Amino acid sequence: MPKLSCSAVKCIYNDNRFCGKGDIKVTGEHAQKACETCCSSFRENTTGVAKNSVGDPSAEIYVDCSACNCCYNEDMECHADEIDICGNSACKCEQTECSTFERA
C-alpha cells in the first residue's frame, strides 16, 4: 500500500494530511497528466467539526485507481511507494488530483 499525503484539508476524511476513510479511489480513465485525475472519495466537510473516519487515520492506504495510463497502476490498484493527493482549497472531488500520476 502507498504512503499517502493529502492536502485536501476540506475533506471530511482528512486528518493532518492522513486519510481516515480506509481506502480511496483515484479516477481519470483517460488521463494523460495529473490534472486530469481526481480523488473521487473526497467529501467536503461542511460542518467544520469532527472528521468522519471509518478507522484510524493512516499514512498507508489502499488506492483503487482507474487512471489506466499511469505507470503506477497495476490491475486497477496504485503501486507507488508514496502518493500525493492535492487539493488544498478543494470543495469537490473534481478540484483534487493525484500529483503522483506519471504517464506510462
PASEBA-1860 file (N, C-alpha, C; in nm, 3 decimals):
! residues 104
1> MPKLSCSA> 0.084/-0.118/0.000/0.000/0.000/0.000/0.089/0.124/0.000 ~ 0.048/0.225/-0.077/0.126/0.350/-0.080/0.113/0.430/0.049 ~ 0.215/0.507/0.077/0.207/0.606/0.184/0.135/0.726/0.126 ~ 0.036/0.777/0.196/-0.047/0.886/0.146/-0.017/1.017/0.217 ~ -0.007/1.121/0.136/-0.004/1.257/0.187/-0.116/1.329/0.113 ~ -0.207/1.390/0.186/-0.323/1.452/0.124/-0.338/1.596/0.171 ~ -0.338/1.688/0.076/-0.354/1.830/0.111/-0.498/1.878/0.095 ~ -0.591/1.786/0.068/-0.733/1.824/0.057/-0.790/1.837/0.197
9> VKCIYNDN> -0.751/1.944/0.265/-0.784/1.963/0.407/-0.933/1.985/0.433 ~ -1.010/2.016/0.331/-1.153/2.035/0.349/-1.231/1.904/0.337 ~ -1.158/1.795/0.313/-1.223/1.663/0.302/-1.258/1.613/0.441 ~ -1.375/1.555/0.454/-1.422/1.505/0.582/-1.334/1.392/0.635 ~ -1.259/1.324/0.548/-1.173/1.213/0.590/-1.031/1.259/0.624 ~ -0.994/1.382/0.591/-0.858/1.430/0.611/-0.832/1.460/0.759 ~ -0.725/1.402/0.809/-0.685/1.426/0.947/-0.534/1.445/0.949 ~ -0.491/1.572/0.948/-0.349/1.606/0.946/-0.274/1.542/0.828
17> RFCGKGDI> -0.334/1.552/0.710/-0.278/1.503/0.583/-0.285/1.351/0.568 ~ -0.346/1.283/0.666/-0.371/1.140/0.655/-0.519/1.120/0.623 ~ -0.555/0.998/0.583/-0.694/0.969/0.546/-0.753/0.870/0.645 ~ -0.872/0.901/0.694/-0.941/0.813/0.786/-1.045/0.725/0.719 ~ -1.053/0.731/0.586/-1.155/0.653/0.516/-1.122/0.504/0.512 ~ -0.995/0.471/0.504/-0.955/0.331/0.495/-0.907/0.293/0.357 ~ -0.968/0.352/0.256/-0.926/0.332/0.117/-0.978/0.451/0.036 ~ -0.915/0.476/-0.077/-0.962/0.584/-0.165/-0.966/0.535/-0.308
25> KVTGEHAQ> -1.036/0.611/-0.390/-1.042/0.581/-0.533/-0.994/0.703/-0.611 ~ -0.895/0.679/-0.696/-0.846/0.781/-0.787/-0.906/0.751/-0.924 ~ -0.968/0.852/-0.985/-1.025/0.835/-1.118/-0.948/0.918/-1.218 ~ -0.970/0.885/-1.344/-0.901/0.953/-1.454/-0.875/0.852/-1.564 ~ -0.980/0.786/-1.606/-0.970/0.676/-1.702/-0.888/0.711/-1.826 ~ -0.899/0.834/-1.874/-0.831/0.876/-1.996/-0.722/0.979/-1.968 ~ -0.683/0.992/-1.842/-0.586/1.095/-1.801/-0.452/1.078/-1.873 ~ -0.399/1.192/-1.915/-0.267/1.197/-1.976/-0.171/1.273/-1.885
33> KACETCCS> -0.228/1.344/-1.786/-0.148/1.420/-1.691/-0.224/1.428/-1.559 ~ -0.152/1.466/-1.453/-0.208/1.465/-1.318/-0.337/1.545/-1.305 ~ -0.344/1.660/-1.370/-0.462/1.745/-1.354/-0.589/1.684/-1.413 ~ -0.576/1.571/-1.480/-0.692/1.501/-1.535/-0.736/1.385/-1.446 ~ -0.680/1.377/-1.325/-0.717/1.276/-1.227/-0.787/1.345/-1.110 ~ -0.850/1.267/-1.024/-0.906/1.323/-0.901/-0.929/1.211/-0.800 ~ -0.942/1.251/-0.674/-0.978/1.157/-0.569/-1.130/1.159/-0.559 ~ -1.193/1.058/-0.615/-1.340/1.055/-0.615/-1.396/1.021/-0.477
41> SFRENTTG> -1.310/0.987/-0.383/-1.354/0.962/-0.246/-1.369/1.090/-0.165 ~ -1.322/1.201/-0.219/-1.330/1.330/-0.149/-1.475/1.365/-0.116 ~ -1.497/1.404/0.009/-1.627/1.456/0.052/-1.599/1.580/0.135 ~ -1.659/1.691/0.097/-1.634/1.816/0.169/-1.690/1.810/0.310 ~ -1.611/1.858/0.404/-1.656/1.869/0.543/-1.728/2.003/0.556 ~ -1.858/2.001/0.549/-1.937/2.125/0.553/-1.973/2.165/0.696 ~ -1.950/2.076/0.791/-1.985/2.107/0.929/-1.875/2.181/1.002 ~ -1.751/2.161/0.959/-1.638/2.226/1.023/-1.603/2.166/1.158
49> VAKNSVGD> -1.664/2.052/1.191/-1.633/1.988/1.319/-1.568/1.852/1.296 ~ -1.601/1.757/1.377/-1.536/1.627/1.378/-1.527/1.563/1.240 ~ -1.415/1.499/1.217/-1.392/1.428/1.091/-1.468/1.296/1.093 ~ -1.504/1.248/0.974/-1.576/1.123/0.957/-1.477/1.014/0.921 ~ -1.443/0.930/1.014/-1.345/0.825/0.989/-1.409/0.688/0.998 ~ -1.366/0.601/0.908/-1.403/0.461/0.915/-1.310/0.393/1.014 ~ -1.186/0.433/1.013/-1.086/0.377/1.103/-0.991/0.487/1.146 ~ -0.881/0.446/1.202/-0.780/0.544/1.242/-0.711/0.600/1.119
57> PSAEIYVD> -0.687/0.731/1.117/-0.613/0.789/1.005/-0.478/0.719/0.992 ~ -0.441/0.688/0.870/-0.320/0.611/0.847/-0.235/0.674/0.739 ~ -0.104/0.657/0.752/-0.012/0.705/0.650/-0.015/0.614/0.528 ~ -0.054/0.488/0.546/-0.063/0.394/0.434/-0.209/0.363/0.407 ~ -0.241/0.353/0.278/-0.382/0.337/0.242/-0.394/0.259/0.111 ~ -0.500/0.182/0.098/-0.528/0.112/-0.027/-0.584/0.214/-0.126 ~ -0.532/0.213/-0.249/-0.577/0.308/-0.351/-0.626/0.231/-0.473 ~ -0.757/0.234/-0.493/-0.819/0.181/-0.613/-0.801/0.288/-0.720
65> CSACNCCY> -0.747/0.252/-0.835/-0.712/0.354/-0.934/-0.759/0.316/-1.073 ~ -0.833/0.407/-1.135/-0.879/0.383/-1.272/-0.801/0.467/-1.373 ~ -0.692/0.530/-1.330/-0.606/0.607/-1.422/-0.516/0.509/-1.494 ~ -0.571/0.446/-1.596/-0.505/0.335/-1.665/-0.373/0.374/-1.730 ~ -0.354/0.500/-1.761/-0.231/0.544/-1.826/-0.119/0.576/-1.729 ~ -0.141/0.557/-1.601/-0.038/0.586/-1.501/0.056/0.466/-1.487 ~ 0.185/0.493/-1.477/0.283/0.385/-1.466/0.273/0.310/-1.334 ~ 0.206/0.366/-1.233/0.191/0.300/-1.103/0.065/0.215/-1.094
73> NEDMECHA> -0.020/0.220/-1.197/-0.144/0.145/-1.197/-0.117/0.002/-1.242 ~ -0.144/-0.092/-1.150/-0.132/-0.234/-1.182/-0.263/-0.301/-1.145 ~ -0.334/-0.348/-1.244/-0.463/-0.414/-1.222/-0.559/-0.329/-1.140 ~ -0.564/-0.198/-1.174/-0.656/-0.102/-1.114/-0.625/-0.072/-0.967 ~ -0.501/-0.093/-0.927/-0.454/-0.057/-0.794/-0.328/0.027/-0.807 ~ -0.309/0.122/-0.717/-0.188/0.204/-0.717/-0.076/0.130/-0.646 ~ 0.039/0.121/-0.712/0.154/0.053/-0.655/0.273/0.147/-0.638 ~ 0.247/0.277/-0.629/0.353/0.372/-0.600/0.393/0.355/-0.453
81> DEIDICGN> 0.517/0.388/-0.422/0.560/0.382/-0.282/0.490/0.490/-0.201 ~ 0.474/0.607/-0.264/0.407/0.721/-0.199/0.312/0.784/-0.298 ~ 0.201/0.836/-0.248/0.102/0.903/-0.332/0.065/1.036/-0.267 ~ 0.052/1.138/-0.350/0.019/1.271/-0.301/-0.111/1.316/-0.368 ~ -0.213/1.338/-0.287/-0.338/1.392/-0.336/-0.338/1.541/-0.305 ~ -0.351/1.622/-0.409/-0.351/1.768/-0.393/-0.493/1.821/-0.401 ~ -0.515/1.932/-0.335/-0.647/1.995/-0.337/-0.668/2.081/-0.215 ~ -0.571/2.164/-0.184/-0.575/2.244/-0.062/-0.704/2.324/-0.047
89> SACKCEQT> -0.757/2.378/-0.154/-0.880/2.456/-0.144/-1.000/2.384/-0.208 ~ -0.987/2.254/-0.231/-1.093/2.177/-0.297/-1.221/2.174/-0.215 ~ -1.332/2.190/-0.285/-1.465/2.179/-0.224/-1.544/2.065/-0.286 ~ -1.490/2.005/-0.392/-1.550/1.889/-0.457/-1.438/1.805/-0.517 ~ -1.468/1.680/-0.544/-1.363/1.587/-0.585/-1.292/1.631/-0.713 ~ -1.362/1.696/-0.803/-1.302/1.738/-0.929/-1.192/1.843/-0.910 ~ -1.183/1.900/-0.791/-1.081/2.000/-0.761/-0.959/1.938/-0.693 ~ -0.956/1.805/-0.685/-0.840/1.734/-0.631/-0.766/1.671/-0.748
97> ECSTFERA> -0.645/1.626/-0.722/-0.572/1.550/-0.824/-0.468/1.461/-0.758 ~ -0.432/1.357/-0.828/-0.324/1.270/-0.785/-0.196/1.325/-0.850 ~ -0.117/1.398/-0.772/0.002/1.459/-0.830/0.113/1.356/-0.850 ~ 0.092/1.233/-0.804/0.189/1.127/-0.826/0.175/1.066/-0.966 ~ 0.061/1.093/-1.031/0.036/1.039/-1.164/0.156/1.062/-1.255 ~ 0.199/0.956/-1.319/0.308/0.964/-1.416/0.271/0.877/-1.535 ~ 0.266/0.939/-1.650/0.223/0.868/-1.772/0.314/0.749/-1.800 ~ 0.250/0.636/-1.825/0.323/0.513/-1.857/0.383/0.520/-1.995
END
